[in-house]
Amino acid sequence: MDSHDLGEVGRRPLPPKPDLPDVAAAHRRGPADAVEARWRQLALVWRWHRERQEILRPGVCYPGIVDLIEVARAERALRQLHPYTSHFALHLSSCTRYPYVLRAPSVLPRHDGRFQVFVPRGGTLLGETGTAEAAVALVVAHVPAGLGPAVAGTADDLR
């Protein structure tokens, strides 16, 4: 065990970094594979971050980003969009590379356990919910008809 594996003397070892999917290889196989690999990558990375915090800062509330990603990924209308996170918020793009095209609402999990849903690109609060399930339902209710699946490339490629 290496010294970086222990958060502090007396604490249990930190979880190992997860084995992440090869997102670059997934992009070469096509947009559907790129989207699926990205959903798996986000879920693994954010679970690892939460597990580390539970060891390093026990009792400190961690935003519900892990639950949000799992619930959103299970929703067929959202699972076909390319997910990414920024400042704990989950965003969904209709293209697989940056700069992204955001037409679906974004969700910000708060430290108090609630979730805020924002209109795409505007930053205007669409609503606040008490669960990840309710936040995802609000996103789905505001996804434009016919949106998805995500296409390969960037916003510039769609022009």
KEKE-3310 file (N, C-alpha, C; in steps of 0.2 Angstrom, whole numbers, plus 5000, padded with zeros to 4 digits):
npx = (5004:5003:5008:4999:4987:4981:4970:4972:4981:4974:4962:4952:4958:4959:4948:4952:4956:4944:4942:4941:4930:4936:4934:4939:4941:4927:4922:4927:4920:4907:4893:4883:4890:4900:4892:4886:4898:4902:4892:4894:4907:4905:4897:4906:4917:4911:4905:4917:4923:4913:4914:4928:4926:4918:4927:4938:4931:4921:4904:4901:4890:4888:4884:4870:4875:4879:4867:4859:4865:4863:4849:4846:4852:4845:4834:4826:4824:4834:4846:4851:4857:4872:4881:4888:4897:4899:4904:4897:4885:4873:4874:4866:4870:4867:4876:4892:4905:4914:4912:4897:4880:4867:4851:4842:4836:4847:4854:4857:4863:4860:4869:4860:4852:4842:4837:4840:4833:4837:4834:4840:4856:4852:4851:4841:4830:4821:4814:4813:4817:4814:4820:4831:4824:4812:4818:4824:4812:4806:4816:4814:4801:4803:4811:4814:4803:4808:4821:4838:4844:4861:4873:4888:4902:4904:4895:4898:4899:4886:4881)
npy = (4994:5011:5027:5036:5030:5031:5041:5048:5045:5031:5031:5023:5015:5025:5024:5014:5022:5022:5010:5017:5019:5018:5032:5039:5028:5024:5035:5034:5023:5028:5040:5034:5025:5033:5042:5032:5027:5039:5041:5030:5033:5045:5041:5032:5040:5050:5042:5037:5050:5053:5042:5044:5056:5053:5046:5055:5067:5064:5064:5076:5084:5078:5083:5077:5072:5059:5051:5058:5057:5043:5041:5050:5043:5032:5036:5035:5045:5054:5047:5046:5057:5067:5067:5079:5086:5101:5110:5103:5102:5094:5092:5091:5087:5088:5085:5076:5082:5096:5113:5111:5108:5114:5110:5104:5105:5109:5102:5105:5098:5102:5105:5104:5093:5095:5099:5109:5114:5121:5131:5128:5135:5148:5150:5153:5149:5134:5126:5119:5104:5090:5078:5067:5060:5068:5079:5074:5071:5083:5089:5080:5083:5095:5094:5097:5092:5078:5079:5072:5056:5060:5068:5064:5075:5093:5108:5117:5108:5105:5116)
npz = (5000:4996:5002:4998:4998:5010:5019:5030:5046:5054:5047:5035:5020:5005:4991:4976:4960:4948:4934:4919:4905:4888:4881:4869:4860:4859:4853:4841:4836:4835:4837:4846:4854:4860:4868:4877:4883:4889:4898:4907:4911:4918:4929:4935:4939:4947:4957:4963:4968:4977:4986:4991:4997:5008:5016:5018:5022:5033:5036:5030:5019:5003:4987:4977:4965:4960:4962:4953:4941:4939:4939:4928:4918:4917:4911:4896:4886:4889:4890:4877:4875:4875:4890:4902:4915:4925:4938:4947:4941:4930:4913:4896:4880:4862:4854:4852:4855:4861:4856:4865:4861:4869:4873:4881:4898:4912:4927:4944:4958:4975:4990:5001:4998:4988:4971:4958:4943:4927:4913:4897:4893:4897:4911:4919:4932:4931:4940:4956:4965:4976:4974:4964:4955:4953:4948:4936:4929:4927:4919:4907:4904:4898:4887:4871:4858:4848:4850:4850:4844:4851:4840:4831:4833:4834:4839:4829:4818:4816:4809)
capx = (5000:5007:5006:4994:4981:4978:4968:4975:4982:4968:4957:4952:4961:4955:4946:4956:4953:4940:4944:4936:4929:4940:4930:4941:4939:4920:4920:4928:4914:4901:4890:4880:4895:4903:4887:4886:4904:4902:4888:4898:4913:4903:4895:4911:4921:4907:4905:4924:4923:4909:4918:4934:4924:4915:4933:4941:4927:4915:4898:4900:4886:4890:4878:4867:4876:4879:4860:4856:4867:4860:4842:4845:4855:4840:4828:4827:4824:4840:4851:4853:4861:4879:4881:4894:4896:4903:4903:4892:4878:4873:4871:4865:4871:4864:4882:4897:4911:4914:4907:4891:4873:4862:4844:4838:4838:4853:4852:4862:4861:4862:4871:4854:4848:4837:4839:4838:4833:4838:4833:4847:4860:4849:4853:4835:4828:4814:4810:4817:4814:4817:4823:4834:4819:4808:4822:4824:4805:4805:4820:4811:4795:4805:4815:4811:4801:4812:4828:4842:4850:4867:4876:4895:4905:4903:4890:4900:4898:4879:4879)
capy = (5000:5017:5032:5040:5026:5032:5048:5051:5040:5029:5031:5017:5017:5028:5019:5015:5025:5017:5009:5020:5016:5022:5037:5040:5023:5024:5041:5031:5018:5032:5044:5031:5022:5039:5044:5027:5027:5045:5040:5026:5037:5050:5037:5029:5045:5054:5038:5037:5056:5053:5037:5047:5062:5049:5044:5061:5072:5060:5068:5082:5082:5078:5084:5071:5071:5052:5049:5062:5054:5036:5042:5053:5038:5027:5039:5034:5052:5058:5042:5046:5064:5067:5071:5081:5090:5107:5113:5098:5102:5089:5095:5086:5090:5085:5083:5073:5085:5103:5116:5107:5111:5112:5111:5101:5108:5106:5101:5107:5095:5106:5102:5103:5087:5097:5099:5115:5113:5127:5131:5128:5141:5154:5151:5154:5143:5131:5123:5115:5098:5087:5071:5067:5057:5073:5084:5071:5071:5090:5089:5076:5087:5101:5092:5098:5086:5076:5080:5066:5055:5065:5066:5065:5081:5099:5113:5120:5103:5105:5121)
capz = (5000:4995:5007:4995:4999:5017:5019:5036:5050:5057:5042:5030:5013:5000:4986:4970:4955:4944:4927:4915:4898:4883:4877:4863:4856:4858:4848:4834:4834:4833:4843:4851:4858:4863:4873:4882:4887:4893:4904:4911:4914:4923:4934:4939:4942:4953:4963:4966:4971:4983:4991:4994:5002:5014:5020:5020:5026:5035:5039:5026:5014:4996:4982:4974:4958:4958:4961:4948:4935:4938:4937:4921:4913:4916:4907:4888:4882:4891:4889:4871:4874:4878:4896:4905:4921:4927:4944:4950:4937:4924:4906:4891:4873:4857:4850:4856:4856:4863:4860:4865:4859:4875:4871:4887:4904:4916:4934:4949:4964:4980:4996:5005:4995:4983:4964:4954:4935:4924:4906:4893:4891:4900:4918:4922:4936:4929:4945:4961:4967:4982:4973:4958:4950:4951:4944:4929:4926:4925:4913:4902:4902:4895:4882:4864:4854:4843:4852:4851:4848:4850:4834:4831:4832:4838:4837:4822:4813:4814:4805)
cpx = (5004:5004:5000:4987:4977:4976:4972:4977:4976:4962:4958:4955:4956:4953:4951:4952:4950:4944:4939:4936:4934:4935:4932:4940:4931:4918:4922:4923:4908:4898:4887:4884:4898:4898:4887:4892:4905:4898:4891:4903:4911:4901:4901:4915:4917:4906:4911:4925:4919:4912:4924:4931:4921:4921:4936:4938:4921:4910:4897:4896:4889:4884:4876:4869:4876:4872:4857:4858:4864:4853:4842:4847:4849:4834:4830:4828:4831:4846:4854:4857:4867:4879:4888:4892:4901:4900:4897:4886:4879:4870:4871:4866:4869:4870:4887:4903:4910:4916:4901:4885:4869:4855:4839:4840:4844:4850:4858:4859:4864:4865:4866:4850:4843:4841:4836:4839:4833:4837:4840:4849:4857:4851:4847:4832:4821:4810:4815:4813:4817:4821:4826:4828:4814:4811:4822:4817:4804:4810:4816:4805:4797:4810:4811:4809:4806:4820:4832:4840:4856:4870:4884:4897:4903:4897:4892:4899:4891:4877:4879)
cpy = (5006:5022:5036:5037:5028:5040:5052:5045:5038:5028:5025:5019:5020:5023:5020:5019:5020:5016:5012:5018:5021:5026:5038:5035:5023:5030:5038:5026:5022:5035:5040:5028:5027:5041:5038:5027:5033:5044:5036:5029:5042:5047:5035:5035:5049:5049:5038:5044:5056:5048:5040:5053:5058:5047:5050:5066:5069:5065:5075:5080:5082:5079:5078:5070:5064:5049:5052:5058:5047:5037:5045:5047:5033:5029:5039:5040:5055:5054:5043:5053:5063:5071:5073:5085:5096:5109:5109:5098:5097:5093:5090:5089:5085:5083:5080:5076:5093:5107:5112:5111:5109:5115:5108:5105:5105:5106:5102:5104:5100:5102:5101:5097:5089:5098:5105:5113:5120:5126:5131:5134:5148:5156:5152:5148:5141:5129:5120:5109:5095:5080:5072:5064:5063:5078:5081:5072:5078:5091:5086:5080:5093:5100:5093:5092:5084:5077:5073:5061:5060:5063:5068:5072:5087:5103:5116:5115:5103:5111:5120)
cpz = (5000:5000:5004:4996:5005:5017:5025:5041:5054:5052:5037:5024:5009:4994:4980:4965:4950:4937:4923:4908:4893:4879:4870:4858:4854:4853:4841:4832:4833:4839:4848:4856:4863:4869:4878:4886:4891:4899:4909:4915:4919:4929:4939:4943:4948:4958:4967:4970:4978:4989:4995:4999:5009:5018:5022:5024:5028:5038:5035:5020:5007:4991:4979:4967:4956:4957:4954:4941:4933:4936:4930:4916:4912:4912:4899:4885:4884:4890:4882:4870:4877:4884:4898:4911:4922:4933:4948:4946:4931:4918:4901:4884:4868:4852:4855:4858:4858:4857:4859:4863:4865:4873:4877:4893:4908:4923:4938:4955:4970:4986:5001:5003:4990:4976:4961:4946:4932:4916:4903:4892:4894:4907:4922:4926:4933:4935:4950:4964:4973:4981:4966:4953:4948:4947:4936:4926:4924:4919:4907:4900:4898:4889:4875:4861:4848:4844:4853:4845:4847:4843:4835:4830:4837:4836:4830:4817:4811:4810:4797)
residu = (MET:ASP:SER:HIS:ASP:LEU:GLY:GLU:VAL:GLY:ARG:ARG:PRO:LEU:PRO:PRO:LYS:PRO:ASP:LEU:PRO:ASP:VAL:ALA:ALA:ALA:HIS:ARG:ARG:GLY:PRO:ALA:ASP:ALA:VAL:GLU:ALA:ARG:TRP:ARG:GLN:LEU:ALA:LEU:VAL:TRP:ARG:TRP:HIS:ARG:GLU:ARG:GLN:GLU:ILE:LEU:ARG:PRO:GLY:VAL:CYS:TYR:PRO:GLY:ILE:VAL:ASP:LEU:ILE:GLU:VAL:ALA:ARG:ALA:GLU:ARG:ALA:LEU:ARG:GLN:LEU:HIS:PRO:TYR:THR:SER:HIS:PHE:ALA:LEU:HIS:LEU:SER:SER:CYS:THR:ARG:TYR:PRO:TYR:VAL:LEU:ARG:ALA:PRO:SER:VAL:LEU:PRO:ARG:HIS:ASP:GLY:ARG:PHE:GLN:VAL:PHE:VAL:PRO:ARG:GLY:GLY:THR:LEU:LEU:GLY:GLU:THR:GLY:THR:ALA:GLU:ALA:ALA:VAL:ALA:LEU:VAL:VAL:ALA:HIS:VAL:PRO:ALA:GLY:LEU:GLY:PRO:ALA:VAL:ALA:GLY:THR:ALA:ASP:ASP:LEU:ARG)
# end
